[in-house]
Amino acid sequence: MERTKKTPTYFKPTSDVGFHKLFCTEGNDQLVLQLLNAVIDDQKIVGFKRLDSVHQLNIDTTAIFDLYCECADGSRIIVECQNGSGSTNFMNRALAYSAIAILDQALAGWRYDFEKVYFIGLLNYVHWHGRPQAITKVALYTEDDHILAQQKYLQIFVELPKLQAGTDGEDPGRLFLRALRDIGKSDARPEEYVRKDLDLLFHASSYTSLDNEERARYDENMTTVEDLMDYARECSERAMEEGMRKGMKKGEARGKAESKREIARNFLSKGIDISTISNCTGLSEQEIRNL
């Protein structure tokens, strides 16, 4: 029987449609400033202009940034929001995109006094599993004594799932990032996010602000993800019931393990990347590759 889905109050800002609606739409400049200042702490971003996010590298290759802008001081910022990916590919893409932003300036007249380039990666999954910090900065340092060798290049990766609720007086930037992650998980606005400085973010994330085409694309994407997750939960429940019916701990364990493998196989057939499957099932990436 086909499920009737309730119209959500908010769309998820970390979705492809949601991120572009919030941060790549003319008129939402204040939200962009909030985002940039939530991540960048070595300067205060007071103004920016949007740059062309499409870059034709050669006849066969085009790079498209989620968000690309130039700050008032001339520095360039690229923002990419990633919901799940093979980690190596994304790290390589971050490096390649940073190089493009540097070459963008050089092509204006070959010069080496280019302005600083920031790459911001908003990761809606855990990349560094053994690292507790939610924000990781990557720069160029000397190998032996770790002295900063280049000040005009910085990558900042935010692992959104690692952001934890803070105590009283939590940094507004961290709170903004947590809200960005959590909007759309429920219809109600959580009490911890009822703050004036988050009003614009929640207002702009209203599902009703999407036009018909945007809603269709958003609903299609969310339906695919939610259906897969529902299937995963149903498989797990069936495995647990089967194990209990047999009354054997080993049978239950085998049932759960096989359920996870079955889920992983179905995810793979849908084209879901290995890192995301690992996060959803608890299987290691090597186990998934061996299926």
Residue pairs with C-beta under 8 A, 6 or more apart in sequence:
5 219
5 223
6 187
7 207
8 184
8 187
8 207
9 187
9 188
9 206
9 207
10 183
10 184
10 187
10 202
10 205
10 206
10 207
11 17
11 18
11 21
11 183
11 184
11 205
11 206
11 207
11 210
11 218
12 18
12 183
12 184
12 185
12 222
13 19
13 22
13 180
13 183
13 184
13 201
13 205
14 81
14 83
14 122
14 124
14 160
14 180
14 181
15 83
15 184
15 218
15 221
15 222
16 81
16 83
16 221
17 210
17 214
17 217
17 218
17 221
18 184
18 205
18 218
19 66
19 81
20 66
21 204
21 209
21 210
21 214
22 28
22 31
22 201
22 204
22 205
23 31
23 32
23 35
23 66
23 67
23 79
24 50
24 53
24 66
24 67
26 50
28 204
29 48
30 200
31 200
31 201
31 204
32 48
32 67
32 69
33 45
33 46
33 47
33 48
34 176
34 197
34 200
34 201
35 79
35 176
35 180
36 45
36 48
36 71
36 77
36 79
36 120
37 44
37 45
37 173
38 172
38 173
38 174
38 176
38 177
39 120
39 135
39 156
39 158
39 173
39 177
40 77
40 118
40 120
40 156
41 173
42 154
43 73
43 75
45 71
45 72
45 77
46 72
47 71
47 72
48 69
48 70
48 71
48 72
48 77
49 69
49 70
50 67
50 68
50 69
51 68
51 69
51 70
51 76
51 104
52 68
53 64
53 65
53 66
53 67
53 68
54 62
54 63
54 64
55 62
55 63
55 64
55 65
55 100
55 104
56 62
57 63
57 100
63 96
63 97
63 100
65 78
65 79
65 80
65 97
66 78
66 79
66 80
66 81
67 77
67 78
67 79
67 80
68 76
68 77
68 78
68 79
68 101
69 76
69 77
70 76
70 77
71 77
73 115
74 115
75 115
75 116
75 117
75 118
76 101
76 104
76 105
76 115
76 116
76 117
76 118
77 117
77 118
77 119
77 120
78 97
78 98
78 101
78 117
78 118
78 119
78 120
79 120
79 122
80 90
80 93
80 94
80 97
80 119
80 120
80 121
80 122
81 122
81 124
82 90
82 121
82 122
82 123
82 124
82 125
83 124
83 125
83 276
84 124
84 125
84 272
84 273
84 275
84 276
84 279
85 125
85 273
85 275
85 276
86 273
86 274
86 275
87 127
87 275
90 121
90 123
90 127
94 119
94 121
94 155
94 157
95 155
97 119
98 117
98 119
98 153
98 155
101 117
101 119
102 114
102 117
102 153
105 111
105 114
105 115
106 112
106 114
114 152
115 152
116 151
116 152
116 153
116 154
117 152
117 153
117 154
118 154
118 155
118 156
119 154
119 155
119 156
120 155
120 156
120 157
120 158
121 155
121 156
121 157
121 158
122 158
122 160
122 180
123 157
123 158
123 159
123 160
124 160
124 161
124 181
125 159
125 161
125 275
125 276
125 279
126 159
126 161
126 162
126 279
127 157
127 159
127 275
128 136
128 159
132 162
133 162
134 158
134 159
134 160
134 162
134 163
134 164
135 156
135 157
135 158
135 159
136 156
136 157
136 159
137 154
137 155
137 156
137 157
138 154
138 155
138 156
138 157
139 148
139 150
139 153
139 154
139 155
140 148
140 149
140 150
140 153
141 147
141 148
141 149
142 149
158 177
160 177
160 178
160 180
160 181
161 181
163 174
163 177
163 178
163 181
165 178
165 192
166 174
166 175
172 197
175 192
175 193
175 195
175 198
176 197
176 198
176 201
178 193
179 193
179 198
179 201
179 202
180 201
182 190
182 193
183 201
183 202
183 205
184 205
189 202
193 202
207 215
210 218
224 270
228 266
228 267
228 270
228 272
229 280
231 263
231 266
232 263
232 280
232 281
235 259
235 262
235 263
236 256
236 259
236 260
236 263
238 259
239 252
239 255
239 256
239 258
239 259
240 252
240 255
240 256
242 251
242 252
242 255
243 249
243 251
243 252
243 253
243 254
243 255
243 256
244 252
246 252
260 281
260 282
260 283
261 283
261 287
261 291
263 277
263 280
263 281
264 277
264 281
264 283
264 287
264 288
264 291
265 291
267 276
267 277
267 280
267 281
268 274
268 277
268 288
268 291
274 285
274 288
274 289
275 285
277 283
277 288
278 284
278 285
278 288
281 288
